[in-house]
Amino acid sequence: MINIDTPWLRKGAACWVTFSGKTTHATAVIASADGRSAALVFDDMLGGYVMMMPLLWNDGDSRYEDLINGQPVVVTPYPS
């Protein structure tokens, strides 16, 4: 589980992103200082996202979600 109180997802951070049952390597190109919002880029298609996905942290469910549909997104530091 992610501890949002010590955010690691910052601009330039490499990560694994899993969405709609598919995992790929990504990089944060934009990230808020508190780690609660970010935009990831990748060389793939995840769900309906092609090469980029905006994220928001959902405090109630303690998880990242995609900005458009609010579906869960698993983001983990790379390598991991």
Backbone torsions as a table, in degrees:
resi	resn	phi	psi	omega
1	MET	NA	145.2	-178.8
2	ILE	-82.4	136.0	172.7
3	ASN	-99.0	100.6	-175.6
4	ILE	-69.0	-15.5	179.1
5	ASP	-71.7	-19.4	174.4
6	THR	-126.3	75.5	-173.0
7	PRO	-65.5	131.4	175.7
8	TRP	-104.8	-19.3	-177.1
9	LEU	-79.6	97.6	-179.6
10	ARG	-125.3	166.6	178.2
11	LYS	-53.7	128.7	179.8
12	GLY	91.6	-8.2	-178.9
13	ALA	-69.2	133.1	174.8
14	ALA	-87.9	143.3	-177.9
15	CYS	-155.0	167.5	167.7
16	TRP	-99.0	137.3	176.1
17	VAL	-125.8	130.7	178.4
18	THR	-119.4	127.8	-178.7
19	PHE	-150.9	134.3	179.9
20	SER	53.9	38.6	175.6
21	GLY	79.4	7.3	-179.3
22	LYS	-123.2	140.0	-180.0
23	THR	-118.7	139.3	176.1
24	THR	-147.9	163.9	177.6
25	HIS	-81.3	139.9	-178.5
26	ALA	-141.9	167.7	176.1
27	THR	-133.9	137.0	176.6
28	ALA	-78.9	120.4	178.0
29	VAL	-98.1	-20.3	175.6
30	ILE	-140.8	138.2	175.0
31	ALA	-155.0	139.4	176.7
32	SER	-73.9	157.9	-178.0
33	ALA	-61.8	-29.6	-178.8
34	ASP	-92.1	1.6	177.0
35	GLY	75.4	10.4	-176.1
36	ARG	-88.7	-13.5	175.0
37	SER	-143.9	148.3	-178.2
38	ALA	-162.1	163.9	170.7
39	ALA	-124.4	125.1	179.7
40	LEU	-105.7	143.6	173.0
41	VAL	-118.2	149.2	-177.3
42	PHE	-158.1	162.4	179.7
43	ASP	-100.0	62.4	-174.8
44	ASP	-165.6	-175.3	173.1
45	MET	-125.2	124.8	177.9
46	LEU	-119.9	115.3	-175.3
47	GLY	58.8	-127.5	176.8
48	GLY	-94.8	5.9	-178.0
49	TYR	-91.2	125.6	179.4
50	VAL	-110.7	108.4	173.9
51	MET	69.0	-4.6	179.4
52	MET	-156.7	142.1	178.9
53	MET	-144.0	125.2	172.9
54	PRO	-85.7	140.3	-178.0
55	LEU	-123.9	151.2	170.7
56	LEU	-134.6	144.7	177.0
57	TRP	-84.5	132.0	176.5
58	ASN	-102.3	105.9	-178.9
59	ASP	-61.1	-39.3	-176.8
60	GLY	-63.1	-37.8	-179.5
61	ASP	-103.6	-0.5	-179.3
62	SER	50.5	56.0	179.6
63	ARG	-157.8	160.9	170.7
64	TYR	-81.9	149.2	175.8
65	GLU	-135.9	152.5	175.4
66	ASP	-71.3	147.3	-172.7
67	LEU	-68.4	-34.0	-173.9
68	ILE	-77.7	-50.0	-173.0
69	ASN	-108.7	-9.9	-179.1
70	GLY	70.5	24.6	178.7
71	GLN	-83.9	148.3	-178.8
72	PRO	-62.6	139.7	176.3
73	VAL	-129.0	127.7	177.3
74	VAL	-96.5	121.8	-179.6
75	VAL	-123.2	123.5	179.8
76	THR	-129.7	147.7	179.8
77	PRO	-60.7	148.4	175.7
78	TYR	-108.0	136.4	-7.3
79	PRO	-80.9	152.0	179.5
80	SER	-156.8	NA	NA
